[in-house]
Amino acid sequence: MNISLGEHEGPVPAITSAVISSVYEHFLSQPSGWSSTYHSVTDRQQVIQELAGEFATVVYSYFNEQLLENARNDWLALYKQKEDDQPYKYSRVIENVIPAKNDIYQQQILMRTVYQLIKYVIEKKDGVLVH
């Protein structure tokens, strides 16, 4: 995975935004059912927006911890180097959290983590994730 990092942009906002958008588009915005059928479309949309907002907070915290706090020394060393291959080296650190597409095993671990975060958010809002 290659992420272009601007001078003042870190990997967390870019990665978090991509994950949030994907999960919202493919999962949260289209729930398969509601336990209460009497809710209006507006009520349902409000619940979806609340879930999406909570999910954004949880995902940002997760990636901030995994990408910045756990690898803080690696990031600082790379920042100080300022070499031509710095973006490549950044991408290698990022791949420890967001695996390459061909790394099936690590991709499965990431998908389980995202699933657990979705489940946590839904249950925090007194919902039930049926799978």
Buried (B, 14 or more C-beta within 10 A) or exposed (E): BEBEBEEEEBBBEBBBEEBBEEBBEEBBEEBEEEEEEEEEEEEEEEBBEEBBEBBBEBBBEBBBEBBBEBBEEBBEEBEEEEEEEEBEBBBEBBBEBBBEEEEEEBBEEBEEBBBEBBBBBBEEEEBEEEE
